[in-house]
Amino acid sequence: MTTLEEQFKNDPDFNNWQKNQRRGHVTAGIFIIIAGLVYMFKQMGYFIPECFFTWPTILIGIGIIALIKNNFRSAKGLILILIGTLFLASQAFPDFAIIHYKIPIILFIIGIVLIFKPKNKYREYGKFGHQKNRFNGFASETTQTTSNEDYIYANNIFAGTDKNVFSKDFKGGEIKNTFGGCKLNLMQAEIVTEAVLTIKQQFGGVKLVIPPNWVIKSDIECVFAGIEDKRPLLNVNDMDQKKTLILNGHIFMSGIEIVSY
């Protein structure tokens, strides 16, 4: 059986994508280390402005990470930086007249970007077809798809994935959401022993539709986030211990909902 690594390791598009992902992870790690150092200095008594620990600053950081990850060609990164900067300025300079019009300014600039952003139509169309069938993360709208793959990968940035899985040996996969969402229907899937699903998301949501007798083990780190299992309650004897879905990863200001039909 072909593994996910064997399937993509010789794909140049995947390798380029992986380099961009790595660049984004390194940048995010550096930002988190800097934030930790700044917070440590604050605890030690050094003067650190309160604006460093507000949500507009987080938006600016995410925007910078998006720019670096996409070689400074990310309109979404610029928009996040703009929104964070305007709200941060409104906190720092509440009497500055133009700040009172921050919402219409943001909407105006977003509209201009959408209208005049240069596009390579052939590249965009090719990316749509490729990502829709392979990576399922950058389409402009949520499209329901089916899959017989044993491993699932979804990367959603201001987008969504809706996938029905029919694998008879589901092994897990990875879901990444940034201001996006993913619905994964596993009601028709089978687990031979156990599957590991890694979820990494910020400002997003995941809905898992799974059989009620599967065992869920969660090792996910939650920061201002939550996981809710809404499946019907079953006795321990009714649970199939051989069909275990392990959830790991980390989520920030996000949610995971587990249901069963």
C-alpha positions as CSV (number, residue, x, y, z in Angstrom):
1,M,0.0,0.0,0.0
2,T,1.4,3.4,-1.0
3,T,1.9,5.7,1.9
4,L,1.3,9.5,1.9
5,E,5.0,10.2,2.0
6,E,5.7,7.9,-1.0
7,Q,2.9,9.4,-3.0
8,F,4.1,13.0,-2.7
9,K,7.9,12.9,-2.1
10,N,8.8,13.2,-5.8
11,D,6.2,15.8,-6.7
12,P,7.9,19.1,-7.3
13,D,4.7,21.1,-6.6
14,F,4.4,19.4,-3.2
15,N,8.1,20.0,-2.5
16,N,7.7,23.7,-3.2
17,W,4.6,23.8,-1.1
18,Q,6.5,22.0,1.7
19,K,9.3,24.6,1.6
20,N,6.7,27.4,2.0
21,Q,5.1,25.6,4.9
22,R,8.5,25.2,6.6
23,R,9.3,28.9,6.1
24,G,5.9,29.7,7.7
25,H,6.6,27.4,10.7
26,V,10.0,28.8,11.3
27,T,8.7,32.4,11.2
28,A,5.8,31.5,13.5
29,G,8.3,29.8,15.9
30,I,10.5,32.9,16.0
31,F,7.4,35.1,16.7
32,I,6.3,32.9,19.6
33,I,9.9,32.9,21.1
34,I,10.0,36.7,20.8
35,A,6.5,36.9,22.5
36,G,7.8,34.6,25.3
37,L,10.8,36.8,25.8
38,V,8.8,40.0,25.9
39,Y,6.4,38.5,28.4
40,M,9.3,37.3,30.5
41,F,10.8,40.8,30.6
42,K,7.4,42.2,31.5
43,Q,7.2,39.7,34.5
44,M,10.7,40.8,35.5
45,G,9.5,44.4,35.8
46,Y,10.7,45.9,32.6
47,F,8.3,48.4,30.9
48,I,6.5,46.6,28.1
49,P,3.5,48.4,26.4
50,E,0.2,46.6,26.9
51,C,-0.4,46.7,23.2
52,F,2.0,43.8,22.7
53,F,-0.5,41.4,24.2
54,T,-3.7,42.4,22.4
55,W,-5.6,40.7,19.6
56,P,-4.6,43.4,16.9
57,T,-1.0,42.5,17.6
58,I,-1.8,38.8,17.0
59,L,-3.4,39.7,13.7
60,I,-0.4,41.7,12.6
61,G,1.9,38.8,13.5
62,I,-0.3,36.3,11.5
63,G,-0.2,38.7,8.6
64,I,3.6,39.0,8.7
65,I,3.9,35.2,8.8
66,A,1.5,34.8,5.8
67,L,3.6,37.3,3.9
68,I,6.9,35.6,4.6
69,K,5.4,32.2,3.9
70,N,4.1,33.3,0.5
71,N,7.2,35.3,-0.5
72,F,5.5,38.6,0.3
73,R,2.8,38.0,-2.3
74,S,-0.1,37.4,0.0
75,A,-3.0,39.9,-0.2
76,K,-4.5,38.2,2.9
77,G,-1.4,38.9,4.9
78,L,-1.5,42.6,3.9
79,I,-5.2,42.8,4.9
80,L,-4.5,41.2,8.3
81,I,-1.7,43.6,8.9
82,L,-3.9,46.5,7.9
83,I,-6.8,45.4,10.2
84,G,-4.5,44.8,13.1
85,T,-2.7,48.2,12.6
86,L,-5.9,50.2,12.4
87,F,-7.3,48.7,15.6
88,L,-4.0,48.9,17.4
89,A,-3.8,52.6,16.4
90,S,-7.3,53.2,17.6
91,Q,-6.2,51.9,21.0
92,A,-3.0,53.9,21.1
93,F,-4.5,57.2,19.6
94,P,-8.2,57.2,20.5
95,D,-8.5,60.9,19.7
96,F,-7.0,60.7,16.2
97,A,-9.9,61.6,13.8
98,I,-9.3,59.1,11.0
99,I,-9.3,56.2,13.4
100,H,-13.1,56.6,13.9
101,Y,-13.5,55.5,10.3
102,K,-11.4,52.4,10.5
103,I,-14.2,50.0,9.5
104,P,-15.1,51.7,6.3
105,I,-11.4,52.2,5.5
106,I,-10.8,48.4,5.9
107,L,-13.8,47.5,3.8
108,F,-12.7,50.0,1.1
109,I,-9.2,48.7,0.9
110,I,-10.4,45.0,0.8
111,G,-12.7,45.9,-2.1
112,I,-9.9,47.6,-4.0
113,V,-7.6,44.6,-3.5
114,L,-10.3,42.2,-4.7
115,I,-11.0,44.3,-7.8
116,F,-7.4,45.2,-8.9
117,K,-5.3,42.4,-7.5
118,P,-3.3,41.1,-10.5
119,K,-4.1,37.5,-11.4
120,N,-2.5,34.9,-13.8
121,K,-5.7,33.2,-14.9
122,Y,-4.0,30.1,-16.2
123,R,-2.0,29.7,-13.0
124,E,-5.0,30.3,-10.8
125,Y,-7.1,27.8,-12.8
126,G,-4.4,25.2,-12.7
127,K,-3.9,25.8,-9.0
128,F,-7.6,25.4,-8.4
129,G,-7.8,22.0,-10.1
130,H,-4.6,20.8,-8.5
131,Q,-5.4,21.9,-5.0
132,K,-9.0,20.8,-5.2
133,N,-8.1,17.3,-5.9
134,R,-4.8,17.0,-4.0
135,F,-4.5,19.4,-1.2
136,N,-8.1,20.7,-0.8
137,G,-7.1,24.0,0.8
138,F,-7.1,27.0,-1.5
139,A,-10.3,26.9,-3.4
140,S,-12.5,30.0,-3.1
141,E,-15.4,28.1,-1.7
142,T,-16.3,24.9,0.1
143,T,-16.8,22.0,-2.2
144,Q,-18.0,18.6,-1.0
145,T,-15.7,15.8,-2.2
146,T,-15.3,12.0,-1.7
147,S,-12.1,10.1,-1.0
148,N,-10.9,6.5,-0.7
149,E,-7.5,7.6,0.5
150,D,-6.2,6.1,3.8
151,Y,-4.5,9.4,4.6
152,I,-6.4,12.8,4.5
153,Y,-4.7,16.2,4.1
154,A,-6.6,19.5,4.2
155,N,-5.1,23.0,4.3
156,N,-7.7,25.8,4.5
157,I,-6.8,29.5,4.5
158,F,-9.9,31.7,4.3
159,A,-11.6,28.6,2.8
160,G,-13.2,25.3,3.7
161,T,-13.1,21.6,3.0
162,D,-16.1,19.2,3.1
163,K,-14.9,15.6,2.5
164,N,-16.7,12.2,2.7
165,V,-14.2,9.4,3.4
166,F,-14.8,5.8,2.3
167,S,-11.4,4.3,3.1
168,K,-11.6,0.7,4.5
169,D,-8.2,1.2,6.3
170,F,-8.3,4.8,7.4
171,K,-5.0,5.8,9.1
172,G,-5.6,9.5,9.8
173,G,-4.0,12.6,8.3
174,E,-3.6,16.3,8.9
175,I,-5.9,19.2,9.0
176,K,-4.7,22.8,9.0
177,N,-7.1,25.8,9.3
178,T,-6.3,29.5,9.3
179,F,-9.6,31.5,9.3
180,G,-11.1,28.4,7.6
181,G,-13.0,25.3,8.4
182,C,-13.1,21.6,7.6
183,K,-15.9,19.0,7.8
184,L,-14.8,15.4,7.7
185,N,-17.4,12.6,7.4
186,L,-16.0,9.3,8.5
187,M,-19.3,7.4,8.9
188,Q,-18.5,5.2,5.9
189,A,-14.8,4.7,6.8
190,E,-13.2,1.8,8.6
191,I,-10.3,1.8,11.1
192,V,-8.4,-1.5,11.4
193,T,-6.6,-0.7,14.6
194,E,-6.2,3.0,15.2
195,A,-5.9,6.3,13.2
196,V,-4.0,9.5,14.1
197,L,-5.5,12.8,13.0
198,T,-3.4,15.9,13.5
199,I,-5.3,19.2,13.7
200,K,-3.5,22.6,13.7
201,Q,-5.7,25.6,13.5
202,Q,-6.2,29.2,14.5
203,F,-9.4,31.1,14.1
204,G,-11.1,28.1,12.5
205,G,-13.3,25.1,13.1
206,V,-13.4,21.4,12.5
207,K,-16.5,19.1,12.4
208,L,-15.9,15.4,12.6
209,V,-18.7,13.1,11.8
210,I,-17.7,9.6,13.1
211,P,-19.5,6.4,14.2
212,P,-20.7,6.5,17.8
213,N,-18.8,3.4,18.8
214,W,-15.3,4.7,17.9
215,V,-13.1,5.6,20.8
216,I,-11.7,9.1,20.8
217,K,-8.4,10.0,22.5
218,S,-7.4,13.6,22.4
219,D,-3.9,15.0,23.0
220,I,-4.7,18.4,21.4
221,E,-3.4,21.5,23.1
222,C,-6.2,24.1,23.4
223,V,-5.6,27.9,23.8
224,F,-8.9,29.8,24.0
225,A,-10.4,26.9,22.3
226,G,-12.5,23.8,22.9
227,I,-13.4,20.3,21.9
228,E,-17.0,19.0,22.2
229,D,-18.1,15.4,21.6
230,K,-21.9,15.5,20.9
231,R,-22.2,11.8,20.0
232,P,-24.8,9.7,21.9
233,L,-23.5,8.3,25.1
234,L,-22.6,4.6,25.0
235,N,-21.7,2.0,27.6
236,V,-18.0,1.1,27.7
237,N,-19.0,-2.4,26.5
238,D,-20.5,-1.0,23.4
239,M,-17.4,0.9,22.4
240,D,-15.1,-0.8,19.9
241,Q,-11.7,-0.5,21.5
242,K,-10.0,-1.6,18.2
243,K,-11.4,1.4,16.4
244,T,-9.6,4.3,18.1
245,L,-9.2,7.8,16.6
246,I,-6.3,9.7,18.2
247,L,-6.5,13.5,17.9
248,N,-3.3,15.6,18.4
249,G,-2.0,19.0,17.4
250,H,-2.9,22.4,18.7
251,I,-5.8,24.9,18.2
252,F,-6.0,28.6,19.1
253,M,-9.3,30.5,19.3
254,S,-10.9,27.6,17.5
255,G,-13.3,24.7,18.1
256,I,-13.7,21.0,17.2
257,E,-17.1,19.5,17.1
258,I,-17.6,15.7,17.1
259,V,-21.0,14.4,16.0
260,S,-22.6,11.2,14.7
261,Y,-25.5,10.7,12.3
